[in-house]
Every structure is written in C-alpha cells, then in structure tokens.
Amino acid sequence: MRYSNHSDLTNSKPEISEIIIDKQKLKELQERLKNPHFSHDAKNDLIKKVAGGFCSDCGEIPTKIVSYDMDGARLIEKYCDKCFKKWEKLEKKK
C-alpha cells in the first residue's frame, strides 16, 4: 500500500473534499466496469471521465480528494472510501 506522508512536508493541514458523482452515472459506471467485454483502457477512460481520475492507492473509483499546499504548489490525491479510511487512521496517528 502507498500512503503518503505529505503532511510531514508541509505546515498546512490537508483539505478534504467529496467527489460528487451522480448516482445514476455511478451505477452505469459500475455496471460497465463489470462487463468483461469492455477493454481495460476503455474502463480507465470511463473512470477518468466520470470521477476525474483514480484512487491514489488502489486505482478504484475515488470518492474523496485530499489536497496539500506545499510552498505554493498544490498536491492533489484522490482516494476511494476504503483507502480514505486507511489514510485517516494514519493521519490520526501523527
């Protein structure tokens, strides 16, 4: 697993926001991803189109955005619900 310690590199607290995906679009996306005749590249393109990218850890559909201000640069990571819970646990240990 890859979980960042980017908060160690910055004085700012990470900003967390939800990725809003219409329920119907999410349902359609999940159905298409289950289709064995849908190519891997087509699935990846569809996830990017609907969710704006992939979970930074596992590559699944992201639901949260975690962003850090790093001396004028903005680092943005996306997490699915499962990986976000793991990220939160690691942040609380700090």
Residue pairs with C-beta under 8 A, 6 or more apart in sequence:
1 57
1 83
1 86
2 56
2 57
3 57
3 83
3 86
3 87
3 90
4 56
4 77
6 14
6 68
6 70
6 75
6 77
7 13
7 14
7 68
7 91
7 94
8 94
9 68
9 70
10 68
10 69
10 70
10 71
12 68
12 69
14 66
14 67
14 68
14 91
15 66
15 67
15 68
16 64
16 65
16 66
17 64
17 65
17 67
18 63
18 64
18 65
19 51
19 52
19 62
19 63
19 64
19 65
19 78
21 29
21 50
21 51
21 61
21 63
25 50
26 50
26 61
29 46
29 47
29 50
29 51
29 61
30 61
32 38
32 43
32 46
33 43
33 46
33 47
44 54
47 53
47 54
47 61
48 54
50 61
51 61
51 62
51 78
52 62
52 78
53 62
53 78
54 60
54 61
54 62
54 78
55 61
55 62
55 78
55 79
55 80
55 83
56 62
56 77
56 78
56 79
56 83
57 79
57 80
57 83
57 86
57 87
58 80
58 82
58 83
60 80
60 82
60 83
61 80
62 78
62 79
62 80
63 79
63 80
63 81
63 84
64 78
64 79
64 80
64 81
64 84
65 76
65 77
65 78
66 76
66 77
66 78
66 79
66 84
66 87
67 74
67 75
67 76
67 77
68 74
68 75
79 87
